[in-house]
Amino acid sequence: MPAARDIPPAQPEEYDPRYLAGIDLFNRGEYFEAHEVWEDLWRDCPATEHRFYQALIQAAVAVYHFSRGNSAGATRLFHSGRRYMAAYRPKHHGLDVDRFWCDVHAHLVTALENGHTAPGPRPVLILNPVSTGTP
């Protein structure tokens, strides 16, 4: 698995349109559809990016499972997805990795802590512009 320091940050204009489309679908609550778009991207991306997109896919499917009452599946995918994305901390492709997983955790907290299915606030993906080092 690549270390975060080995992964060059993408410039906003370099984001794959499928990455952005998946974010849009995820933010609209269309988790299964977001997973489908990211899975297509995952098949085509460089090996250094596989775990990042796999983690996004697993986050989307975790929230999808949770919405369908599958707390065990949501919990399993949450933990594996968060583990896969750890190498990309703190930010990757404009995504604040820790904030994203905190938001997903807040949504899934009842499943993660006691197997219940009452959701917390819906998570969203927010991209931050990549800093160029100039004001």
Secondary structure by P-SEA (a helix, b strand, c coil): ccccccbbbbccccccaaaaaaaaaaaacaaaaaaaaaaaaaacccccaaaaaaaaaaaaaaaaaaaacaaaaaaaaaaaaaaaaccccccccccaaaaaaaaaaaaacccccccccccccbbbbbbcccccccc
